[in-house]
Amino acid sequence: MNLPENENDKEELGDVPEFIDIGCNLTHDSFDADRTAVIERAGEAGVVQMIVTGASVQESEAALNLAQLYPGELFATAGVHPHHADQVTAETLSVLKDLAAQHGVVAIGETGLDYFRDICPRPVQKRAFEQQIEIAIDCQLPMFLHMRDAHDDFHAIVKGARDQISALVVHCFTGTREQLHQYLDLDCHVGITGWICDERRGHHMQQFMPDIPANRLLIETDSPYLKPHDMRPLVKTRRNEPRWLPWIAAKLADSRGESVDYLADHTTANARQLFQLPIA
């Protein structure tokens, strides 16, 4: 995929595949100055729909408000990230339930476990995770899940509730082949980010990307985080954007031995089925 030497230059685009970014943090303050332009650039690059991540009550409310400004194009999740698990109260859970009932909210999350930073005590993370699973079960919404360095506890919690959860995606998967297959055995979807473009940290993943069945694969940017590492010499800004999703797709398609068009078709269909999105 060609990139402009100057990121302000516009590429002349012909027919481009359609992509869905299932995880982007568009309410992040790094987008405050040019959020509308970011959304427009994504559309020009073929990213026809985006799911805006809610990682706290405030961010979930903001994600829904943003999604309501772009009906049919933007959607929202509602949840509390494990970094904020100690903020989960009865009132928090009540607000999340109310948000889950709103048109435009398509999943519960981002929730899960993060033992890499351990910002919140692990028992608190587990409880907040389990409480949000209960909301997803009650609302019959899919789940948008975070896991970092917590596979054993995370897998055990998901496995225990999996029969009651309508569907789920393990967002931003960066683990091992064994972990991948354990999630696939639970009928999980798997979200792949620009981590796969990092020749150091993501190289191991390229070997087993073909293991993900076509109907379980999803793609995401996690903007403004995780800008593809191999893009840095070509694009100066450190901020990631949804418009770079096709770059991630190209790397992923290459590792799977398939065309970008094919990957775009089945990841887009998967996202629409999982999150019950309309055709853009």
Buried (B, 14 or more C-beta within 10 A) or exposed (E): EEBEEEBEEEEEEEEBBBBBBBBBBBBBEBBEEEBEEBBEBBBEBBBBBBBBBBBBBEBBBBBBEBBBEBEEBBBBBBBBBBBBBBBBEEEBBEBBBEBBEBEBBBBBBBBBBBBEEEBBEBEBBBBBBEBBBBBBBEBEBBBBBBBBEBBEBBBEBBEEBBEEBBBBBBBBBBBEEEBBEBBBEBEBBBBBBBBBBBEEEBEEBBEBBEEBEBEBBBBBBBBBBBBBBBBEEEBEEEBBBBBBBBBBBBBBBBBBEBEBEEBBBBBBBBBBEBBBBEEE
